[in-house]
Amino acid sequence: MPVTAENACDFGRVICDSWGQTYRGLIPDEILDNRNAERWAERARLSPEGKYLAYVGDKAVGAVGMLKSARNFCTYADSCEIVALYVLKGYHRRGVGRALMEKALEGNEGRDTTLFVLKGNDNAISFYRHMGFEFTGRTLDEGGMTELEMMRKGKRHL
């Protein structure tokens, strides 16, 4: 479901809750302890394009954010970029991540897609590899976190 002003708070909540469930022990606690669901919700309200939520019943369990043009520090400037893909831990391996990925890529199948994954997040790395992403060799180090760039060729279909 597309993010709107009415459900933007769900977007923020899924991202913050997923960070707490996934990244504890992988990134400094002070980053996790200072995360703010309302900040993410406000960003989603101001710029809902390319953002989607997955619901099970009336509960938001996953969120994805896609940019039509990758940010300037990405290796492949002409690619799309997935800037967020989060699924609550209790909903992993149920097709939620795949459905969100497919929705984000809808209409962009012919283009390359870039994303960054946190080093040590082995479940996410395995999922992205399964979805056709490969490491580019580029890393970003910021605030105690190392992110690894991955890219999926546009000709490959899910």
Contacts in CASP RR format, 6 or more apart in sequence:
PFRMAT RR
TARGET T0000
AUTHOR 0000-0000-0000
METHOD contacts of the structure
MODEL  1
MPVTAENACDFGRVICDSWGQTYRGLIPDEILDNRNAERWAERARLSPEG
KYLAYVGDKAVGAVGMLKSARNFCTYADSCEIVALYVLKGYHRRGVGRAL
MEKALEGNEGRDTTLFVLKGNDNAISFYRHMGFEFTGRTLDEGGMTELEM
MRKGKRHL
1 7 0 8 1.000
1 52 0 8 1.000
1 53 0 8 1.000
1 54 0 8 1.000
1 55 0 8 1.000
2 48 0 8 1.000
2 50 0 8 1.000
2 51 0 8 1.000
2 52 0 8 1.000
2 53 0 8 1.000
3 11 0 8 1.000
3 44 0 8 1.000
3 48 0 8 1.000
3 50 0 8 1.000
3 51 0 8 1.000
3 52 0 8 1.000
3 53 0 8 1.000
3 63 0 8 1.000
4 48 0 8 1.000
5 45 0 8 1.000
5 48 0 8 1.000
7 53 0 8 1.000
7 60 0 8 1.000
8 41 0 8 1.000
8 42 0 8 1.000
8 44 0 8 1.000
8 45 0 8 1.000
8 48 0 8 1.000
9 37 0 8 1.000
9 38 0 8 1.000
9 41 0 8 1.000
10 53 0 8 1.000
10 60 0 8 1.000
10 63 0 8 1.000
11 40 0 8 1.000
11 41 0 8 1.000
11 44 0 8 1.000
11 51 0 8 1.000
11 53 0 8 1.000
11 60 0 8 1.000
11 63 0 8 1.000
12 37 0 8 1.000
12 38 0 8 1.000
12 39 0 8 1.000
12 40 0 8 1.000
12 41 0 8 1.000
12 44 0 8 1.000
12 63 0 8 1.000
13 37 0 8 1.000
13 41 0 8 1.000
13 60 0 8 1.000
14 53 0 8 1.000
14 60 0 8 1.000
14 61 0 8 1.000
14 62 0 8 1.000
14 63 0 8 1.000
14 86 0 8 1.000
14 87 0 8 1.000
14 88 0 8 1.000
15 37 0 8 1.000
15 40 0 8 1.000
15 63 0 8 1.000
15 84 0 8 1.000
15 86 0 8 1.000
16 35 0 8 1.000
16 36 0 8 1.000
16 37 0 8 1.000
16 40 0 8 1.000
17 37 0 8 1.000
17 88 0 8 1.000
18 62 0 8 1.000
18 63 0 8 1.000
18 86 0 8 1.000
18 87 0 8 1.000
18 88 0 8 1.000
18 89 0 8 1.000
19 32 0 8 1.000
19 35 0 8 1.000
19 86 0 8 1.000
20 32 0 8 1.000
20 35 0 8 1.000
21 88 0 8 1.000
21 89 0 8 1.000
22 86 0 8 1.000
22 89 0 8 1.000
22 121 0 8 1.000
22 123 0 8 1.000
22 124 0 8 1.000
23 31 0 8 1.000
23 32 0 8 1.000
23 118 0 8 1.000
23 121 0 8 1.000
24 32 0 8 1.000
26 118 0 8 1.000
26 119 0 8 1.000
26 120 0 8 1.000
26 121 0 8 1.000
26 145 0 8 1.000
27 118 0 8 1.000
27 144 0 8 1.000
27 145 0 8 1.000
28 143 0 8 1.000
28 144 0 8 1.000
28 145 0 8 1.000
31 143 0 8 1.000
31 144 0 8 1.000
31 145 0 8 1.000
44 51 0 8 1.000
50 64 0 8 1.000
50 65 0 8 1.000
50 66 0 8 1.000
50 67 0 8 1.000
50 68 0 8 1.000
50 104 0 8 1.000
51 63 0 8 1.000
51 64 0 8 1.000
51 65 0 8 1.000
51 66 0 8 1.000
51 84 0 8 1.000
52 63 0 8 1.000
52 64 0 8 1.000
52 65 0 8 1.000
52 100 0 8 1.000
52 103 0 8 1.000
52 104 0 8 1.000
53 60 0 8 1.000
53 62 0 8 1.000
53 63 0 8 1.000
54 60 0 8 1.000
54 61 0 8 1.000
54 62 0 8 1.000
54 63 0 8 1.000
54 87 0 8 1.000
54 91 0 8 1.000
54 96 0 8 1.000
54 97 0 8 1.000
54 99 0 8 1.000
54 100 0 8 1.000
55 61 0 8 1.000
56 91 0 8 1.000
56 96 0 8 1.000
61 87 0 8 1.000
61 88 0 8 1.000
61 90 0 8 1.000
61 91 0 8 1.000
61 96 0 8 1.000
62 86 0 8 1.000
62 87 0 8 1.000
62 88 0 8 1.000
62 91 0 8 1.000
62 96 0 8 1.000
62 97 0 8 1.000
62 100 0 8 1.000
63 84 0 8 1.000
63 85 0 8 1.000
63 86 0 8 1.000
63 100 0 8 1.000
64 82 0 8 1.000
64 84 0 8 1.000
64 85 0 8 1.000
64 86 0 8 1.000
64 97 0 8 1.000
64 100 0 8 1.000
64 101 0 8 1.000
64 103 0 8 1.000
64 104 0 8 1.000
65 82 0 8 1.000
65 83 0 8 1.000
65 84 0 8 1.000
65 85 0 8 1.000
65 104 0 8 1.000
66 80 0 8 1.000
66 81 0 8 1.000
66 82 0 8 1.000
66 83 0 8 1.000
66 104 0 8 1.000
66 105 0 8 1.000
66 108 0 8 1.000
67 80 0 8 1.000
67 81 0 8 1.000
67 82 0 8 1.000
67 83 0 8 1.000
68 80 0 8 1.000
68 108 0 8 1.000
69 77 0 8 1.000
69 78 0 8 1.000
69 80 0 8 1.000
69 81 0 8 1.000
70 76 0 8 1.000
70 77 0 8 1.000
70 78 0 8 1.000
70 79 0 8 1.000
70 80 0 8 1.000
70 81 0 8 1.000
70 114 0 8 1.000
71 81 0 8 1.000
71 83 0 8 1.000
73 140 0 8 1.000
74 81 0 8 1.000
74 114 0 8 1.000
74 149 0 8 1.000
75 114 0 8 1.000
75 136 0 8 1.000
75 138 0 8 1.000
75 149 0 8 1.000
75 151 0 8 1.000
76 112 0 8 1.000
76 114 0 8 1.000
76 136 0 8 1.000
76 151 0 8 1.000
78 111 0 8 1.000
78 112 0 8 1.000
79 111 0 8 1.000
79 112 0 8 1.000
79 113 0 8 1.000
79 114 0 8 1.000
79 151 0 8 1.000
80 105 0 8 1.000
80 108 0 8 1.000
80 111 0 8 1.000
80 112 0 8 1.000
80 113 0 8 1.000
80 114 0 8 1.000
81 113 0 8 1.000
81 114 0 8 1.000
81 115 0 8 1.000
82 101 0 8 1.000
82 104 0 8 1.000
82 113 0 8 1.000
82 114 0 8 1.000
82 115 0 8 1.000
83 115 0 8 1.000
85 97 0 8 1.000
85 100 0 8 1.000
85 101 0 8 1.000
85 104 0 8 1.000
85 115 0 8 1.000
85 124 0 8 1.000
87 96 0 8 1.000
87 97 0 8 1.000
87 100 0 8 1.000
92 123 0 8 1.000
97 127 0 8 1.000
98 131 0 8 1.000
98 158 0 8 1.000
101 131 0 8 1.000
101 158 0 8 1.000
102 158 0 8 1.000
105 113 0 8 1.000
105 158 0 8 1.000
108 154 0 8 1.000
109 154 0 8 1.000
109 157 0 8 1.000
110 154 0 8 1.000
110 155 0 8 1.000
111 154 0 8 1.000
112 151 0 8 1.000
112 152 0 8 1.000
112 153 0 8 1.000
112 154 0 8 1.000
113 133 0 8 1.000
113 151 0 8 1.000
113 152 0 8 1.000
113 154 0 8 1.000
114 136 0 8 1.000
114 149 0 8 1.000
114 150 0 8 1.000
114 151 0 8 1.000
115 128 0 8 1.000
115 133 0 8 1.000
115 149 0 8 1.000
115 150 0 8 1.000
115 151 0 8 1.000
116 140 0 8 1.000
116 147 0 8 1.000
116 148 0 8 1.000
116 149 0 8 1.000
116 150 0 8 1.000
117 124 0 8 1.000
117 125 0 8 1.000
117 128 0 8 1.000
117 147 0 8 1.000
117 148 0 8 1.000
117 150 0 8 1.000
118 124 0 8 1.000
118 145 0 8 1.000
118 146 0 8 1.000
118 147 0 8 1.000
118 148 0 8 1.000
119 139 0 8 1.000
119 145 0 8 1.000
119 146 0 8 1.000
119 147 0 8 1.000
119 148 0 8 1.000
125 148 0 8 1.000
125 150 0 8 1.000
128 150 0 8 1.000
131 152 0 8 1.000
131 158 0 8 1.000
132 152 0 8 1.000
132 156 0 8 1.000
133 150 0 8 1.000
133 151 0 8 1.000
133 152 0 8 1.000
134 150 0 8 1.000
134 151 0 8 1.000
134 152 0 8 1.000
135 148 0 8 1.000
135 149 0 8 1.000
135 150 0 8 1.000
136 149 0 8 1.000
136 150 0 8 1.000
136 151 0 8 1.000
137 148 0 8 1.000
137 149 0 8 1.000
138 148 0 8 1.000
138 149 0 8 1.000
139 146 0 8 1.000
139 147 0 8 1.000
139 148 0 8 1.000
139 149 0 8 1.000
140 146 0 8 1.000
140 147 0 8 1.000
140 149 0 8 1.000
141 147 0 8 1.000
END
